[in-house]
Amino acid sequence: MSKASVFFALGAAALAAGAALADAPGQHSLSLRNGTGGRIDCGMHKDGSSVVDVVTLKAGQVWTQSYAGDKRRWLRCEGVYSQWQRLEPDGAYELVKAAGAQIVARPAGR
């Protein structure tokens, strides 16, 4: 077997393994699009954790994360009256300004 054949076989195996992992049970993805017209900072955490990951999004920017496990994710963006919002697994959301300087995540396409 030539070196090129070995590299081709290894590459094909790696792609197949990646596809199998993406379809594995308990694999989810989450997508946020900043529709506020300005830069915003948001925090996200999962049930049972006090660790908050901070995400900064420019106007129009889309942020996507894949994760394993079925723990619910929560999001809170800057704004005086903003509250923690529950996000559904495999959800796509648009971040928009609501009344009272609150930024909310609404399902994309609505």
Biopython code that builds the backbone (N, CA, C, O; Angstrom):
import numpy as np
from Bio.PDB.StructureBuilder import StructureBuilder

atoms = [
    (1, "MET", "N", (0.845, -1.172, 0.000)),
    (1, "MET", "CA", (0.000, 0.000, 0.000)),
    (1, "MET", "C", (0.892, 1.237, 0.000)),
    (1, "MET", "O", (1.832, 1.324, 0.790)),
    (2, "SER", "N", (0.604, 2.193, -0.878)),
    (2, "SER", "CA", (1.424, 3.402, -0.963)),
    (2, "SER", "C", (1.089, 4.357, 0.177)),
    (2, "SER", "O", (0.067, 4.218, 0.850)),
    (3, "LYS", "N", (1.978, 5.333, 0.377)),
    (3, "LYS", "CA", (1.757, 6.335, 1.424)),
    (3, "LYS", "C", (0.473, 7.112, 1.160)),
    (3, "LYS", "O", (-0.274, 7.402, 2.094)),
    (4, "ALA", "N", (0.208, 7.451, -0.096)),
    (4, "ALA", "CA", (-1.001, 8.206, -0.438)),
    (4, "ALA", "C", (-2.247, 7.401, -0.070)),
    (4, "ALA", "O", (-3.220, 7.966, 0.429)),
    (5, "SER", "N", (-2.227, 6.097, -0.308)),
    (5, "SER", "CA", (-3.377, 5.245, 0.026)),
    (5, "SER", "C", (-3.590, 5.189, 1.531)),
    (5, "SER", "O", (-4.728, 5.198, 2.000)),
    (6, "VAL", "N", (-2.506, 5.133, 2.284)),
    (6, "VAL", "CA", (-2.600, 5.084, 3.744)),
    (6, "VAL", "C", (-3.211, 6.390, 4.264)),
    (6, "VAL", "O", (-4.117, 6.366, 5.097)),
    (7, "PHE", "N", (-2.713, 7.528, 3.773)),
    (7, "PHE", "CA", (-3.247, 8.824, 4.210)),
    (7, "PHE", "C", (-4.712, 8.972, 3.825)),
    (7, "PHE", "O", (-5.505, 9.514, 4.595)),
    (8, "PHE", "N", (-5.079, 8.490, 2.627)),
    (8, "PHE", "CA", (-6.466, 8.567, 2.183)),
    (8, "PHE", "C", (-7.354, 7.727, 3.090)),
    (8, "PHE", "O", (-8.439, 8.165, 3.473)),
    (9, "ALA", "N", (-6.908, 6.529, 3.434)),
    (9, "ALA", "CA", (-7.682, 5.644, 4.307)),
    (9, "ALA", "C", (-7.832, 6.241, 5.697)),
    (9, "ALA", "O", (-8.910, 6.178, 6.289)),
    (10, "LEU", "N", (-6.753, 6.822, 6.224)),
    (10, "LEU", "CA", (-6.830, 7.458, 7.543)),
    (10, "LEU", "C", (-7.782, 8.647, 7.525)),
    (10, "LEU", "O", (-8.556, 8.833, 8.464)),
    (11, "GLY", "N", (-7.732, 9.454, 6.468)),
    (11, "GLY", "CA", (-8.630, 10.602, 6.350)),
    (11, "GLY", "C", (-10.081, 10.181, 6.272)),
    (11, "GLY", "O", (-10.945, 10.789, 6.904)),
    (12, "ALA", "N", (-10.353, 9.142, 5.499)),
    (12, "ALA", "CA", (-11.724, 8.643, 5.379)),
    (12, "ALA", "C", (-12.222, 8.102, 6.718)),
    (12, "ALA", "O", (-13.380, 8.312, 7.079)),
    (13, "ALA", "N", (-11.359, 7.412, 7.448)),
    (13, "ALA", "CA", (-11.736, 6.879, 8.759)),
    (13, "ALA", "C", (-12.027, 8.015, 9.734)),
    (13, "ALA", "O", (-12.977, 7.933, 10.512)),
    (14, "ALA", "N", (-11.223, 9.068, 9.702)),
    (14, "ALA", "CA", (-11.439, 10.213, 10.594)),
    (14, "ALA", "C", (-12.753, 10.912, 10.280)),
    (14, "ALA", "O", (-13.472, 11.313, 11.196)),
    (15, "LEU", "N", (-13.078, 11.065, 9.001)),
    (15, "LEU", "CA", (-14.356, 11.677, 8.630)),
    (15, "LEU", "C", (-15.532, 10.821, 9.065)),
    (15, "LEU", "O", (-16.537, 11.347, 9.542)),
    (16, "ALA", "N", (-15.421, 9.528, 8.909)),
    (16, "ALA", "CA", (-16.501, 8.625, 9.323)),
    (16, "ALA", "C", (-16.687, 8.666, 10.832)),
    (16, "ALA", "O", (-17.819, 8.636, 11.315)),
    (17, "ALA", "N", (-15.605, 8.733, 11.574)),
    (17, "ALA", "CA", (-15.698, 8.803, 13.039)),
    (17, "ALA", "C", (-16.341, 10.109, 13.467)),
    (17, "ALA", "O", (-17.153, 10.122, 14.392)),
    (18, "GLY", "N", (-15.994, 11.209, 12.808)),
    (18, "GLY", "CA", (-16.607, 12.500, 13.133)),
    (18, "GLY", "C", (-18.093, 12.499, 12.872)),
    (18, "GLY", "O", (-18.855, 13.047, 13.668)),
    (19, "ALA", "N", (-18.528, 11.897, 11.775)),
    (19, "ALA", "CA", (-19.955, 11.825, 11.458)),
    (19, "ALA", "C", (-20.680, 10.959, 12.476)),
    (19, "ALA", "O", (-21.803, 11.277, 12.869)),
    (20, "ALA", "N", (-20.063, 9.884, 12.903)),
    (20, "ALA", "CA", (-20.685, 9.014, 13.902)),
    (20, "ALA", "C", (-20.831, 9.736, 15.230)),
    (20, "ALA", "O", (-21.847, 9.576, 15.907)),
    (21, "LEU", "N", (-19.840, 10.528, 15.615)),
    (21, "LEU", "CA", (-19.924, 11.287, 16.863)),
    (21, "LEU", "C", (-21.008, 12.357, 16.797)),
    (21, "LEU", "O", (-21.687, 12.612, 17.792)),
    (22, "ALA", "N", (-21.172, 12.976, 15.653)),
    (22, "ALA", "CA", (-22.168, 14.040, 15.525)),
    (22, "ALA", "C", (-23.574, 13.499, 15.688)),
    (22, "ALA", "O", (-24.463, 14.216, 16.147)),
    (23, "ASP", "N", (-23.791, 12.239, 15.317)),
    (23, "ASP", "CA", (-25.110, 11.636, 15.409)),
    (23, "ASP", "C", (-25.307, 10.855, 16.702)),
    (23, "ASP", "O", (-26.358, 10.242, 16.893)),
    (24, "ALA", "N", (-24.333, 10.864, 17.581)),
    (24, "ALA", "CA", (-24.410, 10.091, 18.814)),
    (24, "ALA", "C", (-25.513, 10.645, 19.721)),
    (24, "ALA", "O", (-25.759, 11.851, 19.737)),
    (25, "PRO", "N", (-26.176, 9.763, 20.475)),
    (25, "PRO", "CA", (-27.189, 10.239, 21.409)),
    (25, "PRO", "C", (-26.577, 11.193, 22.429)),
    (25, "PRO", "O", (-25.440, 11.003, 22.862)),
    (26, "GLY", "N", (-27.326, 12.211, 22.807)),
    (26, "GLY", "CA", (-26.827, 13.160, 23.796)),
    (26, "GLY", "C", (-25.980, 14.264, 23.212)),
    (26, "GLY", "O", (-25.454, 15.089, 23.960)),
    (27, "GLN", "N", (-25.828, 14.310, 21.884)),
    (27, "GLN", "CA", (-25.087, 15.392, 21.225)),
    (27, "GLN", "C", (-26.077, 16.463, 20.799)),
    (27, "GLN", "O", (-27.081, 16.162, 20.153)),
    (28, "HIS", "N", (-25.802, 17.702, 21.153)),
    (28, "HIS", "CA", (-26.698, 18.809, 20.837)),
    (28, "HIS", "C", (-25.902, 19.995, 20.316)),
    (28, "HIS", "O", (-24.680, 20.052, 20.454)),
    (29, "SER", "N", (-26.611, 20.935, 19.720)),
    (29, "SER", "CA", (-25.973, 22.176, 19.330)),
    (29, "SER", "C", (-26.924, 23.328, 19.622)),
    (29, "SER", "O", (-28.142, 23.153, 19.674)),
    (30, "LEU", "N", (-26.354, 24.485, 19.806)),
    (30, "LEU", "CA", (-27.099, 25.676, 20.163)),
    (30, "LEU", "C", (-26.565, 26.817, 19.317)),
    (30, "LEU", "O", (-25.355, 26.945, 19.133)),
    (31, "SER", "N", (-27.466, 27.650, 18.799)),
    (31, "SER", "CA", (-27.056, 28.745, 17.935)),
    (31, "SER", "C", (-27.727, 30.039, 18.387)),
    (31, "SER", "O", (-28.931, 30.070, 18.639)),
    (32, "LEU", "N", (-26.934, 31.107, 18.487)),
    (32, "LEU", "CA", (-27.434, 32.423, 18.866)),
    (32, "LEU", "C", (-27.029, 33.428, 17.795)),
    (32, "LEU", "O", (-25.885, 33.434, 17.342)),
    (33, "ARG", "N", (-27.968, 34.273, 17.393)),
    (33, "ARG", "CA", (-27.673, 35.353, 16.443)),
    (33, "ARG", "C", (-27.994, 36.676, 17.113)),
    (33, "ARG", "O", (-29.072, 36.841, 17.685)),
    (34, "ASN", "N", (-27.072, 37.614, 17.044)),
    (34, "ASN", "CA", (-27.273, 38.923, 17.639)),
    (34, "ASN", "C", (-28.077, 39.799, 16.683)),
    (34, "ASN", "O", (-27.558, 40.275, 15.674)),
    (35, "GLY", "N", (-29.347, 40.006, 17.015)),
    (35, "GLY", "CA", (-30.219, 40.844, 16.203)),
    (35, "GLY", "C", (-30.494, 42.183, 16.849)),
    (35, "GLY", "O", (-31.463, 42.851, 16.485)),
    (36, "THR", "N", (-29.665, 42.597, 17.802)),
    (36, "THR", "CA", (-29.912, 43.840, 18.533)),
    (36, "THR", "C", (-29.398, 45.080, 17.818)),
    (36, "THR", "O", (-29.816, 46.192, 18.139)),
    (37, "GLY", "N", (-28.506, 44.911, 16.861)),
    (37, "GLY", "CA", (-27.927, 46.053, 16.174)),
    (37, "GLY", "C", (-26.668, 46.593, 16.825)),
    (37, "GLY", "O", (-26.061, 47.529, 16.305)),
    (38, "GLY", "N", (-26.264, 46.024, 17.947)),
    (38, "GLY", "CA", (-25.047, 46.468, 18.633)),
    (38, "GLY", "C", (-24.322, 45.287, 19.261)),
    (38, "GLY", "O", (-24.793, 44.152, 19.187)),
    (39, "ARG", "N", (-23.190, 45.550, 19.870)),
    (39, "ARG", "CA", (-22.418, 44.503, 20.551)),
    (39, "ARG", "C", (-23.084, 44.185, 21.885)),
    (39, "ARG", "O", (-23.509, 45.090, 22.603)),
    (40, "ILE", "N", (-23.174, 42.899, 22.214)),
    (40, "ILE", "CA", (-23.746, 42.499, 23.500)),
    (40, "ILE", "C", (-22.897, 41.406, 24.143)),
    (40, "ILE", "O", (-22.193, 40.658, 23.465)),
    (41, "ASP", "N", (-22.984, 41.338, 25.458)),
    (41, "ASP", "CA", (-22.341, 40.288, 26.242)),
    (41, "ASP", "C", (-23.433, 39.453, 26.886)),
    (41, "ASP", "O", (-24.406, 39.987, 27.418)),
    (42, "CYS", "N", (-23.266, 38.145, 26.834)),
    (42, "CYS", "CA", (-24.224, 37.221, 27.431)),
    (42, "CYS", "C", (-23.475, 36.186, 28.256)),
    (42, "CYS", "O", (-22.314, 35.880, 27.983)),
    (43, "GLY", "N", (-24.139, 35.660, 29.251)),
    (43, "GLY", "CA", (-23.593, 34.570, 30.050)),
    (43, "GLY", "C", (-24.443, 33.331, 29.856)),
    (43, "GLY", "O", (-25.660, 33.426, 29.699)),
    (44, "MET", "N", (-23.811, 32.172, 29.865)),
    (44, "MET", "CA", (-24.529, 30.918, 29.705)),
    (44, "MET", "C", (-24.017, 29.910, 30.725)),
    (44, "MET", "O", (-22.816, 29.823, 30.979)),
    (45, "HIS", "N", (-24.944, 29.149, 31.306)),
    (45, "HIS", "CA", (-24.536, 28.070, 32.198)),
    (45, "HIS", "C", (-25.491, 26.900, 32.020)),
    (45, "HIS", "O", (-26.561, 27.039, 31.428)),
    (46, "LYS", "N", (-25.090, 25.748, 32.539)),
    (46, "LYS", "CA", (-25.952, 24.575, 32.457)),
    (46, "LYS", "C", (-26.456, 24.222, 33.847)),
    (46, "LYS", "O", (-25.857, 24.597, 34.855)),
    (47, "ASP", "N", (-27.565, 23.494, 33.886)),
    (47, "ASP", "CA", (-28.127, 23.067, 35.160)),
    (47, "ASP", "C", (-27.064, 22.392, 36.017)),
    (47, "ASP", "O", (-26.274, 21.587, 35.523)),
    (48, "GLY", "N", (-27.050, 22.726, 37.302)),
    (48, "GLY", "CA", (-26.145, 22.093, 38.238)),
    (48, "GLY", "C", (-24.751, 22.689, 38.267)),
    (48, "GLY", "O", (-23.885, 22.192, 38.988)),
    (49, "SER", "N", (-24.514, 23.740, 37.499)),
    (49, "SER", "CA", (-23.185, 24.343, 37.455)),
    (49, "SER", "C", (-23.280, 25.826, 37.781)),
    (49, "SER", "O", (-24.211, 26.512, 37.359)),
    (50, "SER", "N", (-22.309, 26.303, 38.531)),
    (50, "SER", "CA", (-22.259, 27.735, 38.825)),
    (50, "SER", "C", (-21.305, 28.459, 37.877)),
    (50, "SER", "O", (-21.169, 29.680, 37.950)),
    (51, "VAL", "N", (-20.649, 27.722, 36.996)),
    (51, "VAL", "CA", (-19.721, 28.305, 36.039)),
    (51, "VAL", "C", (-20.515, 28.971, 34.916)),
    (51, "VAL", "O", (-21.376, 28.345, 34.298)),
    (52, "VAL", "N", (-20.222, 30.230, 34.662)),
    (52, "VAL", "CA", (-20.892, 30.978, 33.598)),
    (52, "VAL", "C", (-19.873, 31.283, 32.509)),
    (52, "VAL", "O", (-18.838, 31.900, 32.763)),
    (53, "ASP", "N", (-20.179, 30.844, 31.299)),
    (53, "ASP", "CA", (-19.344, 31.154, 30.143)),
    (53, "ASP", "C", (-19.850, 32.448, 29.530)),
    (53, "ASP", "O", (-21.050, 32.593, 29.292)),
    (54, "VAL", "N", (-18.950, 33.393, 29.269)),
    (54, "VAL", "CA", (-19.326, 34.681, 28.695)),
    (54, "VAL", "C", (-19.124, 34.645, 27.186)),
    (54, "VAL", "O", (-18.090, 34.194, 26.694)),
    (55, "VAL", "N", (-20.125, 35.127, 26.463)),
    (55, "VAL", "CA", (-20.098, 35.190, 25.010)),
    (55, "VAL", "C", (-20.315, 36.644, 24.604)),
    (55, "VAL", "O", (-21.279, 37.271, 25.043)),
    (56, "THR", "N", (-19.437, 37.179, 23.777)),
    (56, "THR", "CA", (-19.599, 38.532, 23.247)),
    (56, "THR", "C", (-19.905, 38.420, 21.764)),
    (56, "THR", "O", (-19.174, 37.775, 21.014)),
    (57, "LEU", "N", (-20.997, 39.056, 21.349)),
    (57, "LEU", "CA", (-21.421, 38.985, 19.957)),
    (57, "LEU", "C", (-21.516, 40.381, 19.352)),
    (57, "LEU", "O", (-22.108, 41.282, 19.947)),
    (58, "LYS", "N", (-20.936, 40.556, 18.177)),
    (58, "LYS", "CA", (-21.087, 41.800, 17.425)),
    (58, "LYS", "C", (-22.454, 41.786, 16.749)),
    (58, "LYS", "O", (-23.084, 40.733, 16.645)),
    (59, "ALA", "N", (-22.908, 42.931, 16.297)),
    (59, "ALA", "CA", (-24.191, 43.022, 15.593)),
    (59, "ALA", "C", (-24.212, 42.053, 14.407)),
    (59, "ALA", "O", (-23.299, 42.058, 13.581)),
    (60, "GLY", "N", (-25.243, 41.235, 14.328)),
    (60, "GLY", "CA", (-25.399, 40.282, 13.227)),
    (60, "GLY", "C", (-24.591, 39.006, 13.350)),
    (60, "GLY", "O", (-24.775, 38.095, 12.542)),
    (61, "GLN", "N", (-23.709, 38.905, 14.321)),
    (61, "GLN", "CA", (-22.845, 37.738, 14.472)),
    (61, "GLN", "C", (-23.639, 36.531, 14.970)),
    (61, "GLN", "O", (-24.557, 36.664, 15.780)),
    (62, "VAL", "N", (-23.270, 35.359, 14.474)),
    (62, "VAL", "CA", (-23.879, 34.100, 14.902)),
    (62, "VAL", "C", (-22.845, 33.308, 15.681)),
    (62, "VAL", "O", (-21.696, 33.191, 15.254)),
    (63, "TRP", "N", (-23.249, 32.762, 16.823)),
    (63, "TRP", "CA", (-22.394, 31.937, 17.675)),
    (63, "TRP", "C", (-23.055, 30.570, 17.778)),
    (63, "TRP", "O", (-24.247, 30.474, 18.071)),
    (64, "THR", "N", (-22.292, 29.523, 17.539)),
    (64, "THR", "CA", (-22.811, 28.159, 17.607)),
    (64, "THR", "C", (-21.896, 27.318, 18.472)),
    (64, "THR", "O", (-20.672, 27.427, 18.404)),
    (65, "GLN", "N", (-22.519, 26.469, 19.294)),
    (65, "GLN", "CA", (-21.754, 25.576, 20.160)),
    (65, "GLN", "C", (-22.381, 24.190, 20.117)),
    (65, "GLN", "O", (-23.602, 24.047, 20.181)),
    (66, "SER", "N", (-21.543, 23.177, 20.009)),
    (66, "SER", "CA", (-21.987, 21.794, 20.131)),
    (66, "SER", "C", (-21.597, 21.302, 21.508)),
    (66, "SER", "O", (-20.541, 21.663, 22.028)),
    (67, "TYR", "N", (-22.446, 20.482, 22.099)),
    (67, "TYR", "CA", (-22.143, 19.979, 23.429)),
    (67, "TYR", "C", (-22.772, 18.608, 23.628)),
    (67, "TYR", "O", (-23.735, 18.237, 22.957)),
    (68, "ALA", "N", (-22.197, 17.870, 24.568)),
    (68, "ALA", "CA", (-22.702, 16.545, 24.916)),
    (68, "ALA", "C", (-23.494, 16.647, 26.213)),
    (68, "ALA", "O", (-23.253, 17.531, 27.035)),
    (69, "GLY", "N", (-24.420, 15.753, 26.380)),
    (69, "GLY", "CA", (-25.194, 15.717, 27.611)),
    (69, "GLY", "C", (-26.547, 16.379, 27.436)),
    (69, "GLY", "O", (-26.773, 17.130, 26.487)),
    (70, "ASP", "N", (-27.440, 16.087, 28.367)),
    (70, "ASP", "CA", (-28.804, 16.578, 28.270)),
    (70, "ASP", "C", (-29.150, 17.646, 29.297)),
    (70, "ASP", "O", (-30.323, 17.962, 29.493)),
    (71, "LYS", "N", (-28.130, 18.209, 29.959)),
    (71, "LYS", "CA", (-28.419, 19.254, 30.939)),
    (71, "LYS", "C", (-28.895, 20.520, 30.231)),
    (71, "LYS", "O", (-28.334, 20.931, 29.215)),
    (72, "ARG", "N", (-29.920, 21.116, 30.780)),
    (72, "ARG", "CA", (-30.512, 22.325, 30.223)),
    (72, "ARG", "C", (-29.521, 23.481, 30.272)),
    (72, "ARG", "O", (-28.776, 23.623, 31.242)),
    (73, "ARG", "N", (-29.511, 24.308, 29.229)),
    (73, "ARG", "CA", (-28.680, 25.505, 29.171)),
    (73, "ARG", "C", (-29.538, 26.725, 29.476)),
    (73, "ARG", "O", (-30.720, 26.766, 29.134)),
    (74, "TRP", "N", (-28.927, 27.729, 30.129)),
    (74, "TRP", "CA", (-29.583, 28.971, 30.500)),
    (74, "TRP", "C", (-28.762, 30.134, 29.974)),
    (74, "TRP", "O", (-27.533, 30.069, 29.952)),
    (75, "LEU", "N", (-29.437, 31.203, 29.550)),
    (75, "LEU", "CA", (-28.786, 32.363, 28.964)),
    (75, "LEU", "C", (-29.292, 33.637, 29.632)),
    (75, "LEU", "O", (-30.481, 33.777, 29.917)),
    (76, "ARG", "N", (-28.373, 34.554, 29.873)),
    (76, "ARG", "CA", (-28.729, 35.880, 30.383)),
    (76, "ARG", "C", (-27.819, 36.893, 29.715)),
    (76, "ARG", "O", (-26.595, 36.804, 29.804)),
    (77, "CYS", "N", (-28.437, 37.862, 29.042)),
    (77, "CYS", "CA", (-27.665, 38.895, 28.356)),
    (77, "CYS", "C", (-27.720, 40.192, 29.138)),
    (77, "CYS", "O", (-28.564, 40.376, 30.015)),
    (78, "GLU", "N", (-26.790, 41.101, 28.797)),
    (78, "GLU", "CA", (-26.738, 42.384, 29.482)),
    (78, "GLU", "C", (-28.077, 43.096, 29.362)),
    (78, "GLU", "O", (-28.863, 42.822, 28.455)),
    (79, "GLY", "N", (-28.314, 43.977, 30.255)),
    (79, "GLY", "CA", (-29.562, 44.728, 30.280)),
    (79, "GLY", "C", (-30.074, 44.760, 31.708)),
    (79, "GLY", "O", (-30.000, 43.764, 32.428)),
    (80, "VAL", "N", (-30.585, 45.890, 32.108)),
    (80, "VAL", "CA", (-30.996, 46.100, 33.493)),
    (80, "VAL", "C", (-32.011, 45.062, 33.969)),
    (80, "VAL", "O", (-31.923, 44.574, 35.095)),
    (81, "TYR", "N", (-32.965, 44.729, 33.115)),
    (81, "TYR", "CA", (-34.047, 43.838, 33.547)),
    (81, "TYR", "C", (-33.940, 42.427, 32.976)),
    (81, "TYR", "O", (-34.899, 41.658, 33.043)),
    (82, "SER", "N", (-32.802, 42.088, 32.425)),
    (82, "SER", "CA", (-32.645, 40.758, 31.826)),
    (82, "SER", "C", (-32.669, 39.674, 32.889)),
    (82, "SER", "O", (-32.189, 39.862, 34.007)),
    (83, "GLN", "N", (-33.235, 38.542, 32.519)),
    (83, "GLN", "CA", (-33.358, 37.406, 33.417)),
    (83, "GLN", "C", (-32.788, 36.169, 32.737)),
    (83, "GLN", "O", (-32.608, 36.144, 31.519)),
    (84, "TRP", "N", (-32.506, 35.137, 33.540)),
    (84, "TRP", "CA", (-32.041, 33.867, 32.982)),
    (84, "TRP", "C", (-33.181, 33.264, 32.168)),
    (84, "TRP", "O", (-34.321, 33.193, 32.626)),
    (85, "GLN", "N", (-32.848, 32.830, 30.947)),
    (85, "GLN", "CA", (-33.818, 32.225, 30.058)),
    (85, "GLN", "C", (-33.390, 30.802, 29.726)),
    (85, "GLN", "O", (-32.216, 30.544, 29.462)),
    (86, "ARG", "N", (-34.338, 29.893, 29.741)),
    (86, "ARG", "CA", (-34.057, 28.495, 29.403)),
    (86, "ARG", "C", (-33.950, 28.352, 27.883)),
    (86, "ARG", "O", (-34.777, 28.879, 27.140)),
    (87, "LEU", "N", (-32.925, 27.636, 27.436)),
    (87, "LEU", "CA", (-32.731, 27.358, 26.021)),
    (87, "LEU", "C", (-32.961, 25.874, 25.766)),
    (87, "LEU", "O", (-32.514, 25.029, 26.541)),
    (88, "GLU", "N", (-33.650, 25.564, 24.694)),
    (88, "GLU", "CA", (-33.936, 24.175, 24.339)),
    (88, "GLU", "C", (-32.745, 23.558, 23.601)),
    (88, "GLU", "O", (-32.063, 24.249, 22.845)),
    (89, "PRO", "N", (-32.490, 22.255, 23.816)),
    (89, "PRO", "CA", (-31.416, 21.590, 23.064)),
    (89, "PRO", "C", (-31.672, 21.709, 21.559)),
    (89, "PRO", "O", (-32.818, 21.660, 21.110)),
    (90, "ASP", "N", (-30.631, 21.861, 20.812)),
    (90, "ASP", "CA", (-30.693, 21.971, 19.353)),
    (90, "ASP", "C", (-31.524, 23.168, 18.904)),
    (90, "ASP", "O", (-32.136, 23.141, 17.836)),
    (91, "GLY", "N", (-31.543, 24.210, 19.716)),
    (91, "GLY", "CA", (-32.308, 25.402, 19.380)),
    (91, "GLY", "C", (-31.482, 26.435, 18.644)),
    (91, "GLY", "O", (-30.262, 26.506, 18.791)),
    (92, "ALA", "N", (-32.174, 27.236, 17.848)),
    (92, "ALA", "CA", (-31.572, 28.387, 17.172)),
    (92, "ALA", "C", (-32.353, 29.606, 17.636)),
    (92, "ALA", "O", (-33.579, 29.643, 17.532)),
    (93, "TYR", "N", (-31.643, 30.600, 18.147)),
    (93, "TYR", "CA", (-32.285, 31.764, 18.742)),
    (93, "TYR", "C", (-31.738, 33.052, 18.155)),
    (93, "TYR", "O", (-30.585, 33.127, 17.732)),
    (94, "GLU", "N", (-32.602, 34.069, 18.141)),
    (94, "GLU", "CA", (-32.180, 35.415, 17.794)),
    (94, "GLU", "C", (-32.292, 36.256, 19.049)),
    (94, "GLU", "O", (-33.317, 36.242, 19.729)),
    (95, "LEU", "N", (-31.230, 36.988, 19.351)),
    (95, "LEU", "CA", (-31.222, 37.871, 20.511)),
    (95, "LEU", "C", (-31.748, 39.229, 20.072)),
    (95, "LEU", "O", (-31.210, 39.843, 19.151)),
    (96, "VAL", "N", (-32.811, 39.697, 20.740)),
    (96, "VAL", "CA", (-33.463, 40.951, 20.355)),
    (96, "VAL", "C", (-33.696, 41.815, 21.581)),
    (96, "VAL", "O", (-33.752, 41.327, 22.710)),
    (97, "LYS", "N", (-33.831, 43.121, 21.329)),
    (97, "LYS", "CA", (-34.159, 44.045, 22.409)),
    (97, "LYS", "C", (-35.657, 43.986, 22.652)),
    (97, "LYS", "O", (-36.458, 44.005, 21.718)),
    (98, "ALA", "N", (-36.015, 43.915, 23.924)),
    (98, "ALA", "CA", (-37.418, 43.932, 24.319)),
    (98, "ALA", "C", (-37.651, 45.185, 25.153)),
    (98, "ALA", "O", (-36.762, 46.027, 25.277)),
    (99, "ALA", "N", (-38.823, 45.306, 25.713)),
    (99, "ALA", "CA", (-39.169, 46.473, 26.527)),
    (99, "ALA", "C", (-38.244, 46.582, 27.733)),
    (99, "ALA", "O", (-37.784, 45.572, 28.267)),
    (100, "GLY", "N", (-37.976, 47.808, 28.155)),
    (100, "GLY", "CA", (-37.212, 48.025, 29.374)),
    (100, "GLY", "C", (-35.755, 47.663, 29.302)),
    (100, "GLY", "O", (-35.189, 47.228, 30.305)),
    (101, "ALA", "N", (-35.126, 47.821, 28.166)),
    (101, "ALA", "CA", (-33.696, 47.536, 27.995)),
    (101, "ALA", "C", (-33.356, 46.074, 28.207)),
    (101, "ALA", "O", (-32.197, 45.740, 28.454)),
    (102, "GLN", "N", (-34.335, 45.204, 28.115)),
    (102, "GLN", "CA", (-34.105, 43.765, 28.281)),
    (102, "GLN", "C", (-33.750, 43.147, 26.931)),
    (102, "GLN", "O", (-34.324, 43.505, 25.902)),
    (103, "ILE", "N", (-32.802, 42.219, 26.949)),
    (103, "ILE", "CA", (-32.454, 41.465, 25.741)),
    (103, "ILE", "C", (-32.945, 40.047, 25.948)),
    (103, "ILE", "O", (-32.621, 39.402, 26.945)),
    (104, "VAL", "N", (-33.736, 39.566, 24.991)),
    (104, "VAL", "CA", (-34.328, 38.236, 25.107)),
    (104, "VAL", "C", (-33.908, 37.360, 23.935)),
    (104, "VAL", "O", (-33.577, 37.848, 22.854)),
    (105, "ALA", "N", (-33.930, 36.053, 24.179)),
    (105, "ALA", "CA", (-33.647, 35.067, 23.134)),
    (105, "ALA", "C", (-34.989, 34.529, 22.654)),
    (105, "ALA", "O", (-35.737, 33.919, 23.418)),
    (106, "ARG", "N", (-35.280, 34.762, 21.386)),
    (106, "ARG", "CA", (-36.521, 34.203, 20.834)),
    (106, "ARG", "C", (-36.149, 33.194, 19.769)),
    (106, "ARG", "O", (-35.131, 33.352, 19.095)),
    (107, "PRO", "N", (-36.954, 32.165, 19.606)),
    (107, "PRO", "CA", (-36.643, 31.173, 18.574)),
    (107, "PRO", "C", (-36.473, 31.843, 17.210)),
    (107, "PRO", "O", (-37.285, 32.685, 16.826)),
    (108, "ALA", "N", (-35.443, 31.479, 16.493)),
    (108, "ALA", "CA", (-35.160, 32.074, 15.190)),
    (108, "ALA", "C", (-36.298, 31.779, 14.221)),
    (108, "ALA", "O", (-36.909, 30.711, 14.256)),
    (109, "GLY", "N", (-36.565, 32.748, 13.360)),
    (109, "GLY", "CA", (-37.601, 32.564, 12.360)),
    (109, "GLY", "C", (-38.968, 33.039, 12.802)),
    (109, "GLY", "O", (-39.939, 32.879, 12.062)),
    (110, "ARG", "N", (-39.072, 33.612, 13.974)),
    (110, "ARG", "CA", (-40.369, 34.112, 14.454)),
    (110, "ARG", "C", (-40.429, 35.596, 14.359)),
    (110, "ARG", "O", (-41.442, 36.197, 14.717)),
]
sb = StructureBuilder()
sb.init_structure("model")
sb.init_model(0)
sb.init_chain("A")
sb.init_seg("    ")
for serial, (resi, resn, name, xyz) in enumerate(atoms, 1):
    if name == "N":
        sb.init_residue(resn, " ", resi, " ")
    sb.init_atom(name, np.array(xyz, "f"), 0.0, 1.0, " ", f" {name:<3s}", serial, name[0])
structure = sb.get_structure()
